[in-house]
Amino acid sequence: MRATGIVRRLDNLGRVVIPKEIRKHAHLREEDPMELYLGDNGEIILKLYEPMAQPWRQLSQVAEEMRESDEFKKYAAEVEALAKRIMKENNYI
């Protein structure tokens, strides 16, 4: 994320205008659906809404949780050791 130096105020309905140069850079058009996220540090993240991306995001989150599990780490180490053994047996290394 990089700073733009642009500051906007919320209006009385809670709206904020995204400046034209930012909309142009992000390829946003009038009527594009936007999705709001809350970051871990209180930041507000605004993204173009892509309905087909939602299942992939969920799958990505599950995969990340699996990668962090001890069971997955053990399995990955076993697979890596097996691959090294096969490569060595076949004189690849």
N, C-alpha and C positions, 0 to 999 in steps of 0.2 A: 504494500500500500504506500502511495506517495502523496505528500501534501500538495495541494494546488494553490493554497493561499486565498481561496475563495470562501467567503463566509456568507451564509444565508440565515435569515430568521424565520421561525415558525410564524404562520399567521394565526388569527384567532380560531381557526378550525383545525389547527395542527398540521397544516400543509407547508411544504417547503418546495421551492422551485429549483429544479436541477438546471444549472446554467447551460446555455446552448452549446458552448464549446465542449462541455463534458458529455452532453447527449450525443454530439457529433462524434467525439472520440470513441464513445462506447457503442456507437451504431444504434442508438435508441430512437424510436419513432413515436409520434403521437399515438396514443391508445395502446402502446405496448404494455402488457401486464407485468407488474413488478412484484417481487416477493421480498418480504422483510425477514431478517434474521437478527437475533440478539447474540452478540459475541460474548465470549467468556469474560472479557474485561469491561463489559457494559457498552461496547460500541454497537451501533446500529448498522447493519449490512443490508444493502439494497441490491438485488440481483434480478435480471430478466427472468421472468417465470417461464420455465420450460417443463410442461407436464410430463413428458417422457423421461426427463432427467431425474424425477423424484425416485422411481424404483432403483435407479443406479446409485443415487446418493445413499439410499438406505442400505443397499448391498455393500457399498463401499464402507459404511460405518460398521456393518457386521464383520467384514473382512478385517478391518483395522482392530476391532476388539479381539478377533481370533488370533491375529498376529501377535498381540500383546499377551496372550495366554501362555502359561508354562507348558501346557500340553502341546500347543502348536510348535513352540520353540524346540521341545524335545523331538517331535516328529520331523521338523525341518533339519535338525542336526543328524538324525538317523538317515534321512534321504541324502543329505550331503555326504555323509560317510560312505554310504552305499555307492553313490555316483563316483566318488574318488577311488573306491576299491575297484569298480568296474573299469574305470579309465586306466588305472595302473595295471590291471590284469591284461588289458588289451594294448598295452604299451603306448597309450596316448599321453602319459606323463612320465 
